[in-house]
Amino acid sequence: MRAPHREARAAQVRSVGVEVSAPLAISPRPRFEAAVALLLAARLPTEDLTADHCESFFYSGKPDAPTGMVGLEIFGDVALLRSLVVAAERRGHGEGAALLDHAEAFARAQGVRTLYLLTTTAEAFFLKHGYVRASRESAPAAIRATREFAGLCPASSAFMTRPLT
């Protein structure tokens, strides 16, 4: 019979070869042109995006070539989460989840109590992160008034929400 400490040591030795990635560096205010390029590469809407939007956007990667990005439009205690995007070659490594966590923490710090979003391609991702489908009719007036809600995202988009408690 092996001693418990020897089994623990054996587990440590086996795990030495496992690569541990460093925490993702997330920065505020991506450069507008770089933000638009990343969104266009992912076929996400940019028609309503202005440099002012970038004040509440965060990115990972280089300033001139971000690999991931997320944005918020804040309206008091509600916000629209928008433009969560990760470059195709970086997907599946936790970058999107890290960006989402960062945006949620920022929103909480700004007094946001509920986040809303629209998606045509990432419903499963958001479901895994605590978002639920909601009826578009339940959207607060401030969210309904955004260009993204009012027309840029098709009516077939999943409308989702998550309380930030």
C-alpha positions as CSV (number, residue, x, y, z in Angstrom):
1,M,0.0,0.0,0.0
2,R,1.3,3.4,-0.9
3,A,1.6,6.2,1.5
4,P,-0.9,9.1,0.8
5,H,2.0,11.6,0.6
6,R,3.8,9.5,-2.1
7,E,0.6,9.4,-4.2
8,A,0.3,13.2,-3.9
9,R,3.9,13.6,-4.9
10,A,3.4,11.3,-7.9
11,A,0.4,13.4,-9.0
12,Q,2.6,16.6,-8.7
13,V,5.4,15.0,-10.8
14,R,2.9,14.0,-13.5
15,S,1.5,17.5,-13.7
16,V,4.8,19.2,-14.1
17,G,4.7,18.7,-17.9
18,V,1.3,20.5,-18.1
19,E,1.6,23.9,-19.7
20,V,0.0,26.6,-17.6
21,S,-1.0,29.7,-19.5
22,A,-0.5,33.2,-18.1
23,P,-3.6,35.3,-17.3
24,L,-4.9,37.2,-20.3
25,A,-4.0,40.9,-20.4
26,I,-7.1,42.9,-21.1
27,S,-6.8,46.6,-21.9
28,P,-9.4,49.4,-22.2
29,R,-10.3,51.4,-25.3
30,P,-9.2,49.6,-28.4
31,R,-8.1,51.7,-31.3
32,F,-11.2,52.3,-33.4
33,E,-9.8,51.1,-36.7
34,A,-8.5,47.9,-35.1
35,A,-11.9,47.3,-33.4
36,V,-13.7,47.7,-36.7
37,A,-11.3,45.4,-38.5
38,L,-11.7,42.6,-35.9
39,L,-15.5,42.9,-36.0
40,L,-15.6,42.9,-39.8
41,A,-13.4,39.8,-39.9
42,A,-16.0,38.0,-37.7
43,R,-19.0,39.4,-39.8
44,L,-20.3,41.4,-36.8
45,P,-22.1,44.7,-37.2
46,T,-20.0,47.9,-37.3
47,E,-22.5,50.4,-38.9
48,D,-23.3,52.1,-35.6
49,L,-19.9,51.9,-34.0
50,T,-18.1,55.1,-33.3
51,A,-14.8,56.0,-31.6
52,D,-16.9,57.0,-28.6
53,H,-18.2,53.5,-28.2
54,C,-14.6,52.3,-27.6
55,E,-14.6,54.1,-24.3
56,S,-16.5,51.1,-22.9
57,F,-14.8,48.5,-24.9
58,F,-12.0,46.2,-23.8
59,Y,-9.5,44.1,-25.8
60,S,-6.9,41.5,-25.6
61,G,-3.8,41.3,-27.9
62,K,-1.9,44.2,-29.5
63,P,-3.5,47.7,-29.7
64,D,-3.2,47.6,-33.6
65,A,-4.2,44.0,-33.9
66,P,-6.5,42.8,-31.0
67,T,-7.2,39.1,-30.8
68,G,-10.4,39.6,-28.8
69,M,-12.8,42.4,-27.8
70,V,-16.0,43.1,-25.9
71,G,-18.0,46.2,-25.5
72,L,-20.8,47.7,-23.3
73,E,-23.4,50.3,-23.9
74,I,-24.4,51.4,-20.4
75,F,-27.8,53.0,-19.6
76,G,-28.0,53.4,-15.8
77,D,-28.6,50.1,-14.2
78,V,-28.9,48.2,-17.5
79,A,-26.4,47.6,-20.3
80,L,-26.1,46.1,-23.7
81,L,-23.2,43.7,-24.0
82,R,-22.0,43.9,-27.6
83,S,-19.3,42.9,-29.9
84,L,-17.8,40.0,-28.0
85,V,-15.4,38.6,-30.6
86,V,-12.3,36.5,-30.6
87,A,-10.2,36.0,-33.7
88,A,-10.8,32.6,-35.3
89,E,-7.3,31.3,-34.6
90,R,-7.7,32.2,-30.8
91,R,-11.1,30.6,-30.2
92,G,-11.4,27.7,-27.7
93,H,-8.6,29.0,-25.3
94,G,-10.8,30.9,-22.8
95,E,-10.2,34.3,-24.3
96,G,-13.9,35.0,-24.9
97,A,-14.8,33.9,-21.3
98,A,-12.0,36.1,-19.9
99,L,-13.3,39.1,-21.8
100,L,-16.9,38.4,-20.8
101,D,-15.8,38.2,-17.1
102,H,-14.0,41.5,-17.4
103,A,-16.9,43.2,-19.0
104,E,-19.3,41.9,-16.4
105,A,-17.0,43.1,-13.6
106,F,-16.7,46.5,-15.2
107,A,-20.5,46.7,-15.6
108,R,-21.0,45.8,-11.9
109,A,-18.6,48.5,-10.9
110,Q,-20.6,51.0,-12.9
111,G,-23.8,50.0,-11.1
112,V,-25.3,47.9,-13.8
113,R,-27.7,45.3,-12.4
114,T,-28.7,43.5,-15.6
115,L,-26.9,42.8,-18.9
116,Y,-28.7,42.2,-22.2
117,L,-27.3,41.0,-25.5
118,L,-28.3,39.9,-29.0
119,T,-26.6,37.0,-30.8
120,T,-27.0,35.0,-34.0
121,T,-24.0,32.7,-33.5
122,A,-23.0,32.4,-29.8
123,E,-26.2,31.5,-27.9
124,A,-24.6,28.3,-26.6
125,F,-21.6,30.2,-25.3
126,F,-23.7,32.7,-23.4
127,L,-26.0,29.9,-22.0
128,K,-22.9,28.3,-20.5
129,H,-22.1,31.6,-18.8
130,G,-25.4,32.2,-17.1
131,Y,-27.4,34.1,-19.7
132,V,-30.9,33.0,-20.5
133,R,-33.2,33.7,-23.4
134,A,-35.7,36.5,-23.0
135,S,-38.5,37.8,-25.1
136,R,-37.6,41.0,-27.0
137,E,-40.8,42.6,-25.6
138,S,-39.3,42.4,-22.1
139,A,-36.3,44.6,-23.1
140,P,-36.1,47.9,-21.2
141,A,-36.7,51.0,-23.3
142,A,-33.0,52.0,-23.2
143,I,-32.0,48.7,-24.8
144,R,-34.8,48.8,-27.3
145,A,-33.6,52.2,-28.4
146,T,-30.1,51.0,-29.4
147,R,-29.4,50.7,-33.1
148,E,-28.2,47.2,-32.5
149,F,-31.6,46.1,-31.0
150,A,-33.7,48.3,-33.2
151,G,-32.4,47.2,-36.6
152,L,-28.8,46.0,-36.9
153,C,-29.4,42.6,-35.4
154,P,-32.0,40.5,-37.2
155,A,-35.3,39.7,-35.5
156,S,-34.2,36.1,-35.5
157,S,-31.3,36.9,-33.1
158,A,-31.4,35.4,-29.7
159,F,-32.2,38.1,-27.1
160,M,-30.5,37.1,-23.8
161,T,-30.2,38.5,-20.3
162,R,-28.3,38.0,-17.1
163,P,-28.6,39.7,-13.7
164,L,-25.4,40.8,-12.2
165,T,-25.9,40.0,-8.6
